[in-house]
Amino acid sequence: MPLTMNQAVFITCAVTGSGVTQDRSRHVPRSPEEIAASAIEAARAGAAVVHCHVRDPVSGAPSRRLDLYREVTDRIRDAEVDVVLNLTAGMGGDMVFGSAEAPLPLREAGTDMIGAQARVAHVAACLPEICTLDCGTMNFAEADYVMTNTPGMLRAMGAQMTRMGVKPEIEAFDTGHLWLAKALVREGILDAPALVQLCMGVPWGAPDDLNTFMAMVNNVPPDWTFSAFSLGRNQMAYVAAAVLAGGNVRVGLEDNLWLEKGVLATNAQLVDRAVGIIERMGARVIGPAEVRKRLGLVKRAPVAA
């Protein structure tokens, strides 16, 4: 497939994530105030979309607390800087098995399994423009951990997102996840054209070599919109690769803590670096209003508590 470079690119900033990064960098935000402030700074630097998880304000551990999501979204919406809000819906499918010889019962520590409605409860309450839909099951290089997203669960969650009028961002960690995503669109569970995030270099999904990346790109239907990212040291290389392949880009502290060797980054610095790469390639960085028009998004206030 010949490459067609994207000339009008939007940047997503993944602000904090749910990984164990909270003690590895002082810049990883924990409290709702810190997460919202970092998202707003990223928007000022050029991010059109901010992708947000929430964390326990004291420990920094990932959380599903509705009050934390409400505070983050209210703070971002009250800011004078406009940005498209993208909330994770990836939590609530965590299973931690016992040893290889005695996998059951599941370990209580780390296991967090809830139903489809509970997994999107914060989305229903906050009504972001976008929320994520992890379109497959993954291991993340952990010996006994599985992030579970069965086809039945994804159909149930995707149908609820569609009814809410929230655009699912399909998180594809491998080519099979795109195969399932196309089935969800074909079945009418997700609307077409869909929005996809190609997640490269996440163990043990698609490695971030360019041959695999182009296999992922070539499995995205031509009328869909895609973004891409890679973890760690290849984050900025994938800014260029995604634009060259016709896509949009994602950067942020969820995926990479470093601006350069020995220098810890802020979200705003990572976005600023991505803006420079995109513009030096001769493309234009677009803002939230143009993203909403392109993706058919509706900016709404949250449902009253």
N, C-alpha and C positions, 0 to 999 in steps of 0.2 A: 504493500500500500504506500503510495507516495506521500511524503510529509507535506502538510499545509500549515505553515506557522500561524499561530493565533495572533492577530494584530490588535485585539482589544481584550485585555487580560484582567480578571479580577483575582485579588489576593484574599485568601482565608487565613486568619491567624488562629491557631489552636492554642488557647491561652494557658491552660494548666494541665489538662488531662487527668488520668487517674493512676499513672505509674508512680513508682517509688522514687520520685525525684525531689520530694519536698525538702530533704536534708542534704541534697547535692548542690543546690544553688540557692543563694539568698534571694534571687529574683523570681523564684517560682511562687506565685500568689496562693494564699491559703484561705483567708477570710473572704466573705462576699464583697466587702469593701475593696480589698486588694485585687480580687479577680476582676471586678468591674472597672477599677482604675486602670489595670493593665490592659484590659480590652479597649477602653476609651483611648489610651495612649497609642495602641496599635492602630485604631481607626484614624487617629490624627496623622499617623505615619504613612497611611495609605491602604490599610486593610479595608475592604468593602464588606467583609463577613468576619464575624468573630464566633468561634466554636468554643463553647463553654461546658465544662464539668463543674461540679462543686466539691469542696473538701471540708472536712471537719476543721473549724477555725483554730483549734488548739493543736491537734495531732498532725494535721495535714493529710490524714487518711481520706480516701475517696468516700463520698457520701451520696445518699439518695434523698436527703431531707428536703421536703417541699419548701420549707421556710427559707432555706439557703438559696434555692433556685429563684424564689420570688424576689428575694433581696437583690440578687445579682441582676436579674432582668429589669427590675424597677430602676436600679441605679443606672444601668446602661440606657434605658429608655428616657430617663430624666436628663441625661447629659445633652449638652448643646451640640455634640457631634453625632451625625447620623451614621448608622451602621446596621447591616443585616444581622439579625440574631439567629444563631444556629446552636441548639442545645443537643447534648448527647442523649441518646436513649439506649445506650449500650450496656448499662448496668442491670443487674438482677438475673443474670444467666451464668453465674460463676459456680463451678463445681470443683472441689478439691478432693481427690481420691486418697485412699490409704496407700499402703505400699504396693509394689508390683505383685506380691503374692497374696495380699489381703486388701484389695481395692475398696471393699465395702465393709462397714458403713462409711459414708462420706465424712470427711473431717468437718467439724463445725467451724473451726477457724478458717475463714476465707470462703466458705460456701455461702452463696447468697442467691437462692432460686425463688423467684416470684412469678406471678402470672402476667399475661400480656397487658391487661388493663393497668396493673400496678406499675409496670415498666414504663408506661407512657403517661402516668398520672400527672407528673410535673409538666409535660408537654401540653396536656389538656388545660392545666391551670394557667400556664404562662403564655401559651399560644405564640411561640416564636415563628418566624417565617419559615425556618428550616429545622428539621431534627434528623439525627442520623439513624440509619437502619443497617446494622452490621449483618451483611448478607451471607453469613456462613459461620461455621464453628472453627475455633482456633486454639492452639496450644501455647503460643507466646514463649517458647523455649523453657517452659516450666515443667518439671518432672511429672507432677501429678495434677496440674491445674488444667481445666478445660473451660473456655468461654463457649457456652452452648447457645446456638441459635438454630433450632430445628426448623424445617420448612413450615410445619404447622404454626410454630410461634411467630415466624416472620410473616406468614399470611395474616395472622390475627393482628399483629402490631401494625403491619402495613395498611390493612383495611381501616384501622382506627385513625391512623395519621391522615389517610385520604379523606375520611369523613370530617375530620377537624379542619381540613383546608390547610394543613401544614405540609410543606414540600419535603418528602423524604430525601435525604442525601444517602445514597447507597454506598456503604463502605465495602469495597471489594478488595480482599486480601489475596485472592488467587483467581485464576480464570474461571473455575467452577462457580465462584460466587457471582460472576457476571452471567453465567448460564442460568442460574436460579433467578437473578434479577430480571432477565428477559422473560422468563416464565411468569413472574409476578405481574409484569406489564401486560403480557399476552392474555393473562387471565382477568385483567381489569382490576386487580387489587391495587396496583400503582398506576398512576396516570402517565401517559407518554406526552412529550418526550421526558425522559427521566434525567436525574442529576446523579452523577457518580463521582466518588472519590477513590482513586487508585492508590492503594496503600502498599508501598514498596519497601522491602527490606525488613518486614516484621516477621520474626521467627514464629512458626515455620510456615509462612505463607509464600508469596512471590518474592524471590530475591530481587535485589535492585540492579541487576545487570541490564544493559540496554536491550538485549535480545528478549528477555522476559517482559520488560516494560512495553516493547512494541507488540508483543503478543497480547498483552492486556489492552493496549490502545486499539488494536485491530479487532478486539472482541466487543468494543463499545459501539452500539449502533450509531450511524453517522448523524442522526438528528438529535442525539442526546448530548448533554453538556458534561464534560468531565474536568476534574482537577486531579493533581497528583502530588505526592510527596514521598520523600525517603527519610529514614532516620539518621540522626547523628551527622557524621562528617559529610555525607552526601546530600544534605538538605538543600544547599544552594546549587549544587550541580543539577539537581532535579527541578529547580526553578527554570533553568535554561532548557532542560530536556522536555519538560511539560509544555512550555511555550512553543518550542520547535515542533512538537508532535501535534499541536493544535489545541492544547488544553489550557487550563488555568492552574494556579499554584496555591500550595498551602505551606506555610512556615509557622513557627511558634515553639514555645517551650515544652509543649506536649511531646514533641518529636526530637528536639535538639536543644541542648543547654548552652552551646558554645558559639560565640561570634567568630572566633579564630582560636588557634591553639593557645591555651592558657588564659583566655579571656572569656569570662561568663557573659552571656547575652541577656538583654531584656527582650520582651516581645516586640517593642517598638523598634529596637535596633535590627532585629531579624526582618521585620517588615520593610524597614528602610533599605536594608541590603538587597532584598528581593526587588523593590522598586527600581533600584539602580541597575540591576541585571536586566530586568524587563525592558527598561527604557533604552539601555545601551544596545539591546538587540533590535531596536527600531520599532517596538510595540508600544502600545498605550495602556496605562493602568486606568481601569474604569472604577467608578464609585458606586455606592449602594443604590442610588436611584436607577442607574443603568442596569445593574444586576437584577433589581426587582422587575424591570421591564423585560429583560431577556428571559428570566425564569418564570415570569407570571406570578410573582410573590405578592402577598398582601400584608402590609404592616398593620398590626392590630394591637390594641391594649389587652392586658391579661384579663381573664375572667375574675370578677370580684370574689374575694374569699368568702 
